[in-house]
Amino acid sequence: MTSDDRLIVALDVPDALSGLKLVETLGDSVGFYKIGLGMLTGGGLALANELKQDHGKRIFLDMKLFDIGATVEAAVRGLARFDLDFLTVHGDPNVVRAAKEGAAGSGLRILAVTVLTSLDRRDLDAALIRDGSVAEVVLERAARALEAGADGLIASPQEAAAIRALPEAINRVIVTPGVRPQGSDAGDQKRIASPGQAIAAGADHIVVGRPVWQAKDPRAAAEAILAELA
């Protein structure tokens, strides 16, 4: 089966060995993987490099970097040496600009996080985020991140259509976590949609983790998602 890179499978497993085993199980059905903070201390960077260099997979490094400009720039410059595809940073314009400086001269694309898909308005209130609906906050953060030079955005499927309509979003990438196939447990995600709904709303890529790697047959679960996209 030829992989469809619109599907990114999140390797949210304990360590690199578990991640590699899952990749082998999924075989050629999946060509794009996300490696996040949860695996960083379990050999995540080594796995990212191995999957890219030895297995020809595309890699989304989900670090959600957030620090002063000089630190973000230095961190991104170091990560850019791994020849990966996507890297996330928080969507603050100063962070995005620093990350773009660090990625200069490489093929690493900087994706800005708007509002995490596990958050709702009550969570934003607790964090003292300005008034307005979650969608309004996402749209404002998205526009500012794109103006700062972000190559793309991370947002829930529920905001994808509004982001896609922004003039600044032309030729930019939209990646949507919080995607759940029909019948899947939402888990800790609050702003979700099905794979087909997310792509129809304007997402370029969807990120799916637990519904794949927790399935009795992960490959069958991934192929069911790909069939829906097709």
C-alpha positions as CSV (number, residue, x, y, z in Angstrom):
1,M,0.0,0.0,0.0
2,T,1.3,3.5,-0.9
3,S,1.3,5.8,2.1
4,D,-0.8,9.0,2.1
5,D,1.3,11.7,3.9
6,R,-1.9,13.6,4.9
7,L,-1.9,11.1,7.8
8,I,0.7,11.7,10.4
9,V,0.8,9.0,13.1
10,A,1.9,10.2,16.5
11,L,4.5,7.9,18.1
12,D,3.3,8.7,21.6
13,V,4.8,5.5,23.0
14,P,7.3,5.2,25.9
15,D,10.6,4.8,24.0
16,A,12.4,4.5,20.7
17,L,12.3,0.7,20.7
18,S,8.5,0.8,21.1
19,G,8.3,3.4,18.4
20,L,10.4,1.4,15.9
21,K,8.3,-1.7,16.5
22,L,5.1,0.3,15.8
23,V,6.6,1.7,12.6
24,E,7.6,-1.8,11.5
25,T,4.0,-3.0,12.2
26,L,2.5,-0.2,10.1
27,G,5.0,-0.8,7.3
28,D,4.5,1.0,4.0
29,S,1.0,2.1,5.0
30,V,2.3,5.2,6.9
31,G,5.1,7.5,5.7
32,F,4.8,10.4,8.1
33,Y,5.4,10.3,11.9
34,K,5.2,12.7,14.8
35,I,7.7,12.4,17.7
36,G,6.9,14.6,20.7
37,L,8.2,15.5,24.2
38,G,7.0,12.3,25.8
39,M,9.6,10.3,23.9
40,L,12.4,12.9,24.1
41,T,14.1,11.2,27.0
42,G,13.4,7.7,25.5
43,G,15.6,8.2,22.5
44,G,13.2,10.3,20.4
45,L,15.8,12.3,18.5
46,A,17.7,9.1,17.7
47,L,14.5,7.5,16.4
48,A,13.7,10.5,14.4
49,N,17.0,10.4,12.7
50,E,16.8,6.7,12.1
51,L,13.3,6.8,10.6
52,K,14.4,9.7,8.3
53,Q,17.7,8.4,7.2
54,D,17.3,4.6,7.2
55,H,13.6,4.2,6.5
56,G,12.8,7.2,4.3
57,K,10.0,8.4,6.6
58,R,9.0,12.1,7.0
59,I,9.3,13.4,10.5
60,F,7.3,15.9,12.5
61,L,9.2,16.9,15.7
62,D,6.6,18.2,18.1
63,M,8.7,20.1,20.7
64,K,6.4,23.2,21.1
65,L,9.5,25.3,21.9
66,F,8.9,28.4,24.0
67,D,11.8,30.5,25.4
68,I,13.7,33.8,24.8
69,G,14.6,34.4,21.2
70,A,18.3,33.6,21.4
71,T,17.5,30.2,23.1
72,V,14.8,29.3,20.6
73,E,17.1,30.2,17.6
74,A,20.0,28.1,19.0
75,A,17.7,25.1,19.7
76,V,16.2,25.2,16.2
77,R,19.6,25.6,14.6
78,G,20.7,22.4,16.3
79,L,17.5,20.5,15.4
80,A,17.7,21.6,11.8
81,R,20.9,19.5,11.4
82,F,18.8,16.4,11.6
83,D,17.1,17.1,8.2
84,L,13.6,16.7,9.6
85,D,10.4,18.0,8.1
86,F,8.2,19.9,10.6
87,L,9.0,21.4,14.0
88,T,6.5,23.1,16.4
89,V,7.0,26.2,18.4
90,H,4.6,28.3,20.4
91,G,2.8,30.8,18.2
92,D,4.1,34.0,19.9
93,P,5.5,36.1,17.0
94,N,8.9,36.6,18.7
95,V,9.3,32.9,19.1
96,V,8.3,32.2,15.5
97,R,10.7,34.8,14.2
98,A,13.6,33.3,16.3
99,A,12.7,29.8,15.1
100,K,12.8,30.9,11.5
101,E,16.2,32.4,12.0
102,G,17.4,29.1,13.5
103,A,16.0,27.1,10.6
104,A,17.4,29.4,7.9
105,G,19.1,27.5,5.1
106,S,17.5,24.2,6.0
107,G,14.3,22.4,4.8
108,L,12.8,22.4,8.3
109,R,9.4,24.0,8.3
110,I,8.3,25.9,11.4
111,L,4.7,25.3,12.6
112,A,3.2,27.6,15.2
113,V,0.9,26.2,17.8
114,T,-2.3,28.3,18.2
115,V,-4.3,26.9,21.1
116,L,-3.8,23.3,22.2
117,T,-6.6,20.9,21.2
118,S,-7.0,19.8,24.8
119,L,-8.1,23.3,25.9
120,D,-11.5,25.0,26.0
121,R,-12.6,28.4,27.1
122,R,-12.5,27.5,30.8
123,D,-8.9,26.5,30.4
124,L,-8.1,29.8,28.7
125,D,-9.8,31.7,31.5
126,A,-7.6,29.9,34.0
127,A,-4.5,30.9,32.0
128,L,-5.7,34.6,31.9
129,I,-6.1,34.5,28.1
130,R,-8.1,37.4,26.7
131,D,-11.9,37.2,26.4
132,G,-13.5,35.8,23.2
133,S,-14.3,32.3,21.9
134,V,-11.6,29.8,21.5
135,A,-12.0,30.1,17.7
136,E,-11.5,33.9,17.9
137,V,-8.3,33.5,20.0
138,V,-7.0,30.8,17.6
139,L,-7.7,32.9,14.5
140,E,-5.9,35.9,16.0
141,R,-2.9,33.9,17.1
142,A,-2.8,32.2,13.7
143,A,-2.7,35.5,11.8
144,R,0.0,36.9,14.0
145,A,2.2,33.7,13.7
146,L,1.8,33.7,9.9
147,E,2.7,37.4,9.7
148,A,5.9,36.5,11.8
149,G,6.9,34.0,9.1
150,A,5.5,30.6,10.3
151,D,5.4,28.0,7.5
152,G,2.2,26.6,9.0
153,L,0.0,26.2,12.0
154,I,-1.2,23.7,14.5
155,A,-4.9,24.0,15.3
156,S,-7.9,21.9,15.9
157,P,-10.0,20.7,13.0
158,Q,-12.8,23.0,14.2
159,E,-10.8,26.1,13.3
160,A,-9.2,24.8,10.1
161,A,-11.7,26.3,7.7
162,A,-11.5,29.8,9.3
163,I,-7.7,29.6,9.2
164,R,-7.6,28.4,5.6
165,A,-9.7,31.5,4.7
166,L,-7.1,33.9,6.1
167,P,-5.2,35.8,3.3
168,E,-2.0,35.0,5.3
169,A,-2.7,31.3,5.1
170,I,-2.2,31.0,1.3
171,N,0.4,28.3,0.6
172,R,0.9,27.7,4.4
173,V,0.5,24.3,6.0
174,I,-2.4,23.5,8.5
175,V,-1.8,20.4,10.7
176,T,-4.7,19.3,12.9
177,P,-4.3,17.1,16.0
178,G,-7.5,16.2,17.9
179,V,-8.6,13.9,15.1
180,R,-10.6,10.9,16.1
181,P,-12.1,8.3,13.8
182,Q,-15.8,7.6,14.3
183,G,-16.4,5.6,17.5
184,S,-13.0,6.5,19.0
185,D,-12.6,7.7,22.6
186,A,-12.0,11.5,22.6
187,G,-9.6,11.0,25.6
188,D,-8.1,14.4,26.7
189,Q,-9.0,16.1,23.4
190,K,-11.9,18.7,23.6
191,R,-12.0,20.2,20.0
192,I,-12.1,17.1,17.7
193,A,-13.4,16.0,14.3
194,S,-13.1,12.9,12.2
195,P,-10.3,12.5,9.6
196,G,-12.5,13.3,6.7
197,Q,-14.0,16.3,8.4
198,A,-10.6,17.7,9.2
199,I,-9.3,17.4,5.6
200,A,-12.6,18.8,4.2
201,A,-12.2,21.8,6.5
202,G,-8.9,22.7,5.0
203,A,-6.2,20.7,6.9
204,D,-3.2,19.5,4.9
205,H,-2.3,16.9,7.5
206,I,-4.1,15.2,10.4
207,V,-2.3,13.8,13.4
208,V,-3.7,10.5,14.9
209,G,-2.0,8.7,17.8
210,R,-3.9,6.6,20.3
211,P,-6.6,5.4,17.9
212,V,-3.8,3.8,15.9
213,W,-1.2,2.6,18.4
214,Q,-3.8,1.4,21.0
215,A,-5.7,-0.6,18.4
216,K,-5.6,-4.4,18.4
217,D,-4.5,-4.1,14.8
218,P,-2.6,-0.8,14.4
219,R,-2.1,-1.3,10.6
220,A,-5.8,-2.0,10.0
221,A,-6.7,1.1,12.1
222,A,-4.3,3.3,10.0
223,E,-5.6,1.8,6.8
224,A,-9.2,2.5,7.8
225,I,-8.2,6.2,8.3
226,L,-6.5,6.3,4.9
227,A,-9.6,4.8,3.3
228,E,-11.7,7.6,4.8
229,L,-9.3,10.2,3.4
230,A,-9.4,8.6,0.0
